Amino acid sequence: MPGEPDAAFGLRLLKRLIEKGPVICKDEAIEYWEFLRPLLTQGFLVEDKDSFRALPECYLLILQYLLKSGFNLEKLLKSVNWRGFERVIAEVFLFHGFRVIEHFRFRIGDIIREIDLLVETPALFISIECKKWVKKNYSLKSACRLQLERSKLLLKYLAERNIQKEVYPLVVTFLDSEEALMNNCIVVPVWKIGEIAKAPEVLKAFGKPVSF
């Protein structure tokens, strides 16, 4: 990303993409050009005759830049619609050709659960819980424990329908960290989603699928 000194300027671009969509006319693009130019060079921005279209990874790259530049995290979270980021994560997987169900609700007996995002690839399912922010390690551990429980119920739900695929539980956060395994649940920062969407089998190296 560019060496733009005013991170708030990058935040305006991020909010604009989330609130108004990925297409930016060329006249408007001039305002954000210092941010958009490297994205175009890297292939994350597609040029049309009169406009540019930002691919889903653009959102993640801008977010990563904002955090690395020292932008206040709480201010960022208050400024950006987190539901919009669930949509962005879904779009990243859709862009790579996978089936995505948002807010997937299912029933096992008298138990009803909901998965924020359920991604289906030819080989596996990814059960994703999107966490806006986790201030305490205990909260993250608790989130992972609950996501593992939901994913186990999901595996049972799928098995009852003769769907035989592995299920990997994932918690996506804003935390500035590498991939981690906690309570047998994989934790990843939101900007790593693009890498997972390109090669979902990488999850096998991070953790294990859920089991009964």
Secondary structure by P-SEA (a helix, b strand, c coil): ccccccaaaaaaaaaaaaaccccccccccccaaaaaaaaaaaccccccccbbbbccaaaaaaaaaaaaacccaaaaaaaccaaaaaaaaaaaaaaabbbbbcbbbbbcccbbbbbcbbbbccccccbbbbbcccccaaaaaaaaaaaaaaaaaaaaaaaaaccbbbbbbbbbccccccccccccbbbbcccaaaaaaacccccccccccccc
